[in-house]
């Protein structure tokens, strides 16, 4: 349960999310929206099944030597 102070904030968040979904789906048929949802769900499942990303040298501190 949300606090009384959080309730209007949550309402605004859900309103913004609803407006964003409507804007993103503008011009799409119901069938296209359902297909998009299905494809995005499959992509999410595929990415969720990947093993954790290993740290690469690009993100590690690299020691350098002066010669």
Helices and strands as residue ranges (DSSP letters): H 4-24, H 30-48
